């Protein structure tokens, strides 16, 4: 009888312990506090309207198991190191410009070729489709988990003292460039490219270190260039591609349902939305610049003819360079051109 009573008591105690343990697991779960790093200012809409909304969505739908901390303005590392920070895990998620890592993403630079993107939302839809369709583009990002790719609005020419209407007007002028391919564009147009991060452009223009900058119009708003721009030439000369990527180990720690939540929140619609915030701020920046006395020169199709002639060889050179590396440059460029019309 005694043994039977003890056996029952032990069974009851085991049930109590197991129940308590199971309650503890259910309540604590596998929480994730994500470190999100980028180089843009803290008030940039990519942070305030995109990252914060995505993070809040994850937090709500995961019942608080996924939280986040935002580190803007290169707080954890400069713009060129953001991708490596996601690779190593210094950041769980990182955003930056592909062109800040020269040579690392050769195929994605197709979006920097002239006259492809007509707006940031347009360019973002093109680049998102290219990523989905071409494994060779995916392979350029295979040491991270890409959440989404997008582009800024097309780069225009913002000048302090020079009115630019033809390539001849650019000859010999020092113009800020965002990437190696943009260097080639500016050189083909007769300018002297000067590589520098966006944060240095205002002072460099003000002091005369550069004569102008190849930048999207949102820079007039988010970097206060409307205060110093006298002339703005609209020609859609290039589009800057951006990545938003996650550390692989971070992604693997999520449950299947959490991965589904992550994937659903960072699809092509998020790419397009990220582009649209650039477009909206571009309109704001243009308005502020005009109100401050800037003259806007919108190049017509006829006026663009000499620009296209000056840059035609650059496109062919890009294709040949990709093909020489065994990469499908011709197929990707032709698909990008087709998508330009398809996604309008």
C-alpha positions in Angstrom: 0.0 0.0 0.0 2.8 2.4 1.0 4.6 1.8 -2.3 1.4 2.3 -4.2 0.8 5.6 -2.5 4.4 6.8 -3.1 4.1 5.9 -6.8 0.9 7.9 -7.1 2.5 10.9 -5.2 5.5 10.8 -7.5 3.3 10.7 -10.6 1.3 13.7 -9.3 4.5 15.6 -8.6 5.9 14.9 -12.1 2.7 16.1 -13.6 2.9 19.3 -11.6 6.5 19.9 -12.6 5.9 19.2 -16.3 2.8 21.4 -16.3 4.8 24.3 -14.7 7.6 23.8 -17.2 5.2 23.8 -20.1 3.6 27.0 -18.9 7.0 28.6 -18.6 7.9 27.7 -22.2 4.6 29.0 -23.5 5.0 32.3 -21.7 8.6 33.1 -22.5 8.7 31.8 -26.1 11.8 32.5 -28.2 12.0 36.3 -28.1 14.1 38.3 -30.6 15.3 41.8 -30.3 16.5 42.9 -33.7 19.2 45.5 -34.2 18.4 47.4 -37.4 21.2 49.6 -38.8 21.3 52.0 -41.7 23.1 55.2 -42.8 20.2 57.5 -43.5 19.2 60.3 -41.0 16.9 59.3 -38.2 14.1 61.5 -39.5 14.3 59.9 -43.0 11.0 58.3 -44.0 12.7 55.0 -44.6 13.1 54.9 -40.8 9.9 56.7 -39.8 7.5 55.3 -42.3 9.0 51.9 -43.4 11.2 50.4 -40.7 9.2 51.5 -37.7 5.9 50.3 -39.3 7.5 46.9 -40.2 8.9 46.6 -36.7 5.7 47.5 -35.0 3.8 45.0 -37.3 6.2 42.3 -36.3 5.9 43.1 -32.6 2.1 43.1 -32.7 1.7 40.0 -34.8 4.3 38.0 -32.8 2.6 39.0 -29.5 5.7 40.9 -28.5 8.2 38.1 -29.3 9.9 40.2 -32.0 11.1 43.6 -31.0 13.5 46.0 -32.6 16.0 48.8 -32.1 16.8 51.3 -34.8 20.3 52.7 -35.3 20.3 55.4 -38.1 23.0 57.8 -39.3 25.9 55.3 -39.3 25.7 54.9 -35.6 27.0 51.3 -35.7 29.2 51.6 -38.8 29.7 53.6 -42.0 27.5 53.2 -45.1 30.0 51.0 -46.9 30.2 48.5 -43.9 26.5 48.0 -43.5 26.3 44.8 -45.6 29.2 43.2 -43.8 27.6 44.0 -40.5 24.6 42.0 -41.6 26.9 39.2 -42.7 28.8 39.0 -39.4 25.8 39.6 -37.2 26.9 43.0 -35.8 23.5 44.0 -37.0 20.5 41.7 -37.5 19.2 43.9 -40.4 21.1 46.4 -42.4 20.2 48.9 -45.2 22.6 50.7 -47.5 23.4 51.4 -51.1 24.9 48.6 -53.2 27.3 51.0 -54.9 29.0 51.8 -51.5 30.6 48.3 -51.8 32.3 48.6 -55.2 32.6 45.4 -57.2 30.5 43.3 -54.8 27.2 43.5 -56.7 28.0 43.9 -60.4 24.7 42.8 -61.8 22.5 44.9 -59.5 24.2 47.9 -61.0 22.1 47.5 -64.1 19.7 49.9 -62.3 22.3 52.6 -62.4 22.4 52.6 -66.2 20.8 55.8 -67.6 17.2 56.3 -68.5 15.8 53.0 -67.0 13.9 54.1 -63.9 11.3 57.0 -64.1 10.6 57.2 -60.4 11.7 55.4 -57.2 8.5 53.3 -57.1 9.0 52.4 -60.8 12.7 51.5 -60.3 11.9 49.5 -57.1 9.4 47.4 -59.0 11.9 46.7 -61.7 14.7 45.7 -59.3 12.3 43.5 -57.2 11.3 41.6 -60.3 14.9 41.2 -61.6 15.8 39.8 -58.2 13.0 37.2 -58.3 13.8 36.2 -61.9 17.6 35.9 -62.0 19.4 33.5 -59.7 22.7 35.2 -60.6 21.4 38.4 -58.9 20.2 36.4 -55.9 23.7 34.9 -55.7 25.2 38.3 -55.2 23.4 38.5 -51.9 23.7 34.8 -50.8 25.7 35.5 -47.7 22.6 37.2 -46.2 18.8 36.9 -46.3 17.7 39.7 -48.6 14.4 41.1 -47.2 13.8 43.4 -50.2 15.6 45.6 -52.7 14.5 49.0 -53.9 15.8 52.1 -55.6 15.8 55.8 -54.8 14.2 58.1 -57.4 16.3 58.7 -60.5 19.4 60.9 -60.0 19.3 64.4 -61.4 21.9 67.1 -61.6 21.8 69.7 -58.9 24.2 72.6 -59.4 25.1 75.6 -57.4 26.2 78.1 -60.1 25.9 76.3 -63.5 22.8 75.9 -65.6 23.0 72.5 -67.4 21.1 71.8 -70.6 23.5 69.7 -72.7 26.5 67.5 -72.0 28.7 70.3 -73.2 27.6 72.4 -70.2 29.1 69.7 -67.9 32.6 69.6 -69.3 35.2 70.0 -66.7 32.8 70.5 -63.8 33.3 68.6 -60.5 30.2 66.6 -59.8 29.5 64.4 -56.8 29.0 60.7 -57.8 27.3 58.0 -55.7 29.0 55.0 -57.2 31.7 53.7 -59.6 29.1 53.3 -62.5 27.9 56.9 -61.8 31.6 57.9 -62.2 31.5 56.4 -65.7 28.3 58.2 -66.5 29.7 61.5 -65.5 33.0 60.9 -67.3 31.2 60.0 -70.5 29.3 63.4 -70.2 32.6 65.3 -69.7 32.4 66.0 -66.0 34.9 65.1 -63.3 33.3 62.7 -60.8 33.9 63.2 -57.1 32.9 60.3 -54.9 31.5 61.3 -51.5 28.7 60.3 -49.1 25.5 62.3 -49.1 26.3 63.7 -45.7 29.2 65.7 -47.2 27.5 67.1 -50.2 26.0 70.2 -48.6 29.2 71.6 -47.2 31.2 70.6 -50.3 28.7 72.5 -52.6 28.7 75.5 -50.2 32.5 75.7 -50.1 32.9 75.1 -53.8 34.7 71.8 -53.4 32.2 70.5 -56.0 30.2 72.3 -58.6 27.2 70.0 -58.4 25.9 66.6 -57.4 24.2 63.7 -59.1 21.5 63.0 -56.5 17.8 62.1 -56.3 15.5 65.1 -55.6 14.7 63.8 -52.2 18.2 65.0 -51.2 16.9 68.5 -51.6 14.5 67.8 -48.8 16.3 65.3 -46.5 19.7 66.8 -46.8 18.6 70.5 -47.1 20.2 70.9 -50.5 17.2 73.1 -51.5 19.0 75.8 -49.6 22.0 75.8 -51.9 20.7 74.5 -55.3 20.4 77.1 -58.0 19.8 74.8 -61.0 18.2 71.4 -61.2 18.4 69.4 -64.5 15.9 66.6 -64.8 17.0 63.7 -67.0 16.7 60.5 -65.0 20.4 59.8 -65.4 20.7 56.9 -63.1 18.9 55.2 -60.1 20.6 54.1 -56.9 19.8 50.6 -55.8 19.4 49.8 -52.1 19.5 46.6 -50.1 17.7 45.6 -46.9 19.2 42.3 -45.7 19.1 40.1 -42.6 21.8 38.1 -40.9 21.4 34.4 -41.8 21.7 33.1 -38.2 19.2 35.6 -37.1 16.7 34.4 -39.7 17.2 30.7 -38.8 16.4 31.4 -35.1 12.8 32.3 -36.1 10.1 29.8 -36.0 8.3 28.8 -39.2 5.4 31.1 -38.4 7.8 34.0 -37.6 9.6 33.4 -40.9 6.3 33.6 -42.7 5.6 36.9 -40.9 9.0 38.3 -41.9 8.6 37.2 -45.5 5.1 38.6 -45.8 6.1 42.0 -44.4 9.1 42.4 -46.8 7.7 41.5 -50.2 7.6 43.5 -53.4 5.0 45.8 -52.0 7.4 46.9 -49.3 10.0 47.5 -52.0 7.6 49.7 -53.9 6.5 51.5 -50.7 10.1 52.3 -49.9 10.5 53.8 -53.3 7.4 55.9 -53.0 8.7 57.6 -49.8 11.6 58.8 -51.9 9.3 60.0 -54.6 7.2 61.9 -52.1 10.2 63.6 -50.5 11.5 64.3 -54.0 8.4 66.4 -54.7 8.8 68.2 -51.4 12.4 68.9 -52.1 11.7 70.2 -55.6 9.0 72.5 -54.3 11.3 73.9 -51.6 14.1 74.5 -54.1 11.8 76.4 -56.5 10.4 78.4 -53.6 14.1 79.3 -52.7 14.7 80.5 -56.3 16.1 77.4 -58.0 15.5 77.0 -61.8 14.3 73.5 -62.9 15.3 72.4 -66.4 13.3 69.4 -67.5 15.0 67.9 -70.6 12.5 67.0 -73.4 13.0 63.9 -75.5 14.6 66.1 -78.2 16.9 67.7 -75.7 17.9 64.2 -74.4 19.2 63.0 -77.8 22.8 64.2 -77.2 22.7 62.8 -73.7 21.6 59.4 -75.0 24.3 59.5 -77.7 27.0 60.3 -75.1 25.9 57.4 -72.9 25.0 54.7 -75.5 28.5 53.2 -75.4 28.4 53.0 -71.6 25.5 50.6 -71.7 27.3 48.3 -74.2 30.5 48.5 -72.1 28.5 47.4 -69.0 27.0 44.5 -70.9 30.4 43.4 -72.3 32.0 43.7 -68.8 29.3 41.4 -67.3 29.6 38.9 -70.1 33.3 38.8 -69.8 32.8 37.6 -66.2 30.4 34.9 -67.2 27.4 36.9 -66.0 24.2 37.3 -68.1 24.5 41.1 -68.6 22.7 41.1 -71.9 19.7 39.2 -70.6 19.4 41.2 -67.5 19.7 44.6 -69.3 17.1 43.6 -71.9 14.8 42.3 -69.2 15.2 45.6 -67.3 14.3 47.5 -70.4 11.2 45.3 -70.9 10.2 45.8 -67.3 10.5 49.5 -67.7 7.4 49.4 -69.9 5.7 46.5 -68.2 5.5 47.9 -64.6 4.2 51.4 -65.4 
